[in-house]
Amino acid sequence: MFSRLLLKRHTVLPGFDLALGFTLTYLSLIVLIPLAAVFLKTATMGWPAFWDAVAAPRVLASYRLTFGASFLAALVNALFGLIIAWVLVRYEFPGKRIVDALVDLPFALPTAVAGITLTALYAQNGWIGQYLPFKVSFTPLGVFVALLFIGLPFVVRTLQPVLEDLSAEYEEAAATLGATRGQTFRLVILPILLPALTTGFALAFARALGEYGSVIFIAGNIPMVSEITPLMIISKLEQYDYTGATAIAVVMLVASFTMLLVINGLQAWARKRQGQ
C-alpha cells in the first residue's frame, strides 16, 4: 500500500496541479489569446461595417469556393482514404512501405512546393494537363485538386490504427452466417469504422478550410471565380484593413467551430450506437 502511494506521488511527469498549469498556460499563449485577439479586434467595428466586410460579393464568392471545395474534397478523401487504409492494413504487396510513406508526403512537403508542382502537372501543357479535355490549373477545379492532395493523409492515418485493431474474425463470422461482402461491410465493418472515418473527414475538412500555400498557385486567383477566403484575408492585410481581415477570419472561425461541434456530436452518436 505504501509503495503504491509512493509511486503515485513520485511520477516521471509533474503532478496534476503543475501539469494542469503548464497545459492551461501553453494553450492560452498559443490558442486562446490569439483567437480572443481576433474577436476583440473585430468588435471595434460596428455591425454595418462588419456586414459590409463579410458579405461583399467578392468575399461571398470566396466562401462558396472555399467551403464547397473543402467539403467535396473531404468527402472524396474519406472514400479513397478508406480504400487506401484498407489496402495498407489488410494486404501485403511489393513496395508497400514505399506506398505507406508516400501517404505522408503532403505532411512533409512545403505547401508552396506542392502548389507549384500541382500547377505544373495540371497546366494545359503539363504532364497530366495536356491529356485532359478540360482545364484544371487556374480554375476552381484546381483548388479542389490541391485540397485533395493535402487532406488525404488525415483520413488514412486516422483509419489505420482502427483497421489494425479490427480482427478479421468479424468478417469470417458474418460470412459464416451467410452475409454477402456488401452486407458485411455495411452492417459489420462500417459501424466500427464510422467514428474514425468521421474524425478523418473532419480533420481533412478543417485542414482544407485554412489551406493557402498549395492552393494559391494552382487557383489562379481570378476574382469571383477562383479566389479562396484565406487569400481574401491576406489581401485585406496587404491593404492595411486589419479589421476587415479579422472580420472575415471570425466568420471562418465560427464556421469551423460549428463544424467541429456537429462532427463531435455525430461521433458521440456513432459511438453510442456502436455500444448498444
N, C-alpha and C positions, 0 to 999 in steps of 0.2 A: 504493500500500500504506500509506504513511504517512498520507495523507489519510483512508483508511478507518479506521485505528486512532484518529486524532484525532477523527473523527466518533463513533466508538463510545465514546470516553472522555467527550466533551463532548456529552451529550444534553440535551434540553429538560427531561426529568423526572430526578429524582435517580437515582443509581446503584443497583445491585441491593441492596447492603447497607443503605443508608439507606432505600430504598423498602420493603424487607422488614421493617425495624424499625418503620417507621410502620404498615405493614399489621398486623403482629402486635400492636402496642400498641393500635391502634384496635379491632381485633376483640376483644381481651381486655377492654377497657373497656366495649364496647357489647354483646358477646355472651357471651364465656366467663365473665367474673366474675359477671354476674347469674345465668346458668344454674347455675354452681357454687354460688352462694349459696342457690339453691332446693334443691339436693340436700343441702347441708350443714345447712340448717335442718330439712329432713325427717329427716335422720339423727339428730337429737336426740331423736326419739320412738321408742319401742320398736316391735317388729313388731306386737304386738296392737293398740296404739293406731293404728298406720299402717293396719292392715287394717280396723279399725272406721271410720276416716275415709274410706277409698276404696271400701269395699264396703257402705256403708249403703244401704238400699233406695232412698232418695231420690236418692242420688248415682248408683247404678246405672241408675236410670231416666233420669237426665240423660245418662249415657254413651250409652245406646241411642238417645236422640233426637239427640244431637249428632253421633255418628259415622254413624248411619243416614241422617239428613237431609243431612249433608255429602257422604256418598258418592253418594247418589242425585242430589243437585243437581250434583255434579261430572260424573256420567255424562250427565245431560241437557245440561249446558253443553258437554260435549265433542261431543255430536251437533250441537246447534244452533249452537255456536260454529264448527264446521267449515263448516256451511252458510253462515253469515254471512260468514266469512272468504273463502270461495269466491266468493260474490256480489260482495263488495267488490273482490276482485282481478281476477276474470275478466270482469266486466260493467261497462258504462257506462250510467248512467241519471240522470235529473234528480234533484238532491238527494243525490247520492252522498256529497259531502263532509259534508253535514249528518248523514247516517246514520253515516258513519265517526266523526264527532265524538261522536255520541250513545253510541257503544260505550264511550268513556272517561268517561262521566258518573258511573258508580259510583266511579271513582277520585277525581273532583273533588268529588263531593257529600259533605258531612259525614254520617257514618253515622246520627247521630240524626235528621237531616232525612229521610234515606232511610227510616228506620223509621217515623217519623210519617206520611210521605206514603203508604207502602205500607199502613199501618194504616187511614188514612182512605179509601183507594181500595177496600180489600177488606173493610171493615166491612160489616155487614149492611145498613146504609143508605148505603153508599158508592157512588161512581160505577160501580164494577165489581161490588162485592159484592152489591148489590141485585138484580142479574140472575142471580146464581148460585144453583143449587138446594141448595148446601151452604155451610157456614160456613168461612171462611178465617182471618180475624183471630182471635187468641186461641185458636188450635189448633195442633197440630204441623204442619198444612199451611201455616200462616202462616210458620213457621220455614223450611220448605222454599222458599217463595216468596222470602223475604228472602235466603236463601243463593244462589238462582238469580240474583238481581239483582246481588249483589256479586262473584260468581265468573265471570260471562260474559266480562269483558274479558281475563282471564288466558288463556283459551283462544284468543280471536280474535287478540290481539296476539302470541301465540306462533306461531300458524299463518301469519299474514300474510306474514312475510318468506320462509318456506319456499315458500309458494304463488307469491310474486312471482318467486322463482328457478326455479320449476318450469316448464320450457318446454312449450308446447302440442304440440310435436313428438312427445312421448311418446304422447299420446292419438291423434295422427294416424297414427303408426306402428302402434299397436295396432289402430286402425280399418282400416288398410290390410291387416293380417294377418287380418282377419275377426272381431275381438273385438267383443262387444257392449259397450254402455255399462257395464253391470254388471260384466262381466269386466275391462274396462279400469280401472274404479275399484278393484275388489277386488285385482287382480293387479299393476297398474302404479302407480296413484296412491297407494293406501293404504299400501303398504310404505314409500314415500318419506316420507309424512306421519306415519307411526306414531311415530317418536321425538319429534317436535314435539307431536303430539297427546297423547302420554303425559305430556310435560312440562306442557302446559297443564292436563291433568286433575289432575296432582299439585299444581300451584300453586293451582288452584281449590279442591281438597280441603283443602289446608293452610290456605288463607285462610278457608274456611268453618269449620274447626275452632275457630279463635280469634275468630270474629266475635261481637261483643257489642252494639254500638250500634244497628245496624239490626234486630237480632232481638228485643231486649229489649222493644220497644214492641208489635210485632205478635204476639209469642208469648203474651202474657197471663200468663206465669209462674205457671201453675197447678201446684202440687206434684204430682209423679208423672205429670204429663201433658205440660206444655209448658215445663218448666224446662230450660235448657241448662247445660252444665257450666261455662262461664265465669261464669254467674250464681251457681252454687254456690260458686265461688271468691270472688266478691265478697261473698256472704252470710257466708262464713267470716271474711273480713277485717273486715266490719262488726261481727261478734261477737267480735273480737279473738282469734279462733282462728287464729293465724298458721301454726302447724304443720299444722293441718288443711287450710288453704288451700294450703300448699306441697305437701302430700301429694297432693292432687288434681291440682295443677299438674305434679307429677312423672309421674303417670300419663299426662297429656296429652302431656308432652314425650317420654316413652318411646314412646308410640304414634305420635307424629309422626315421630320419628327412624326407627322401624321402617318406617313407610310410605315415607319418603324413600329408605331403603336398598333396599326392594323395587322402587320406581319406578326408581331408578338402575340396578339390575340388569336390569330389563326394557328400559330404554333401551339399555344396552350390548348386550343380546342382540339387540334390533331392529337396531342399527347393524351388528352382526356379520353378521346375516343379509342385510342390505342390501348389504354389501360383498362377499358371496360371489357 
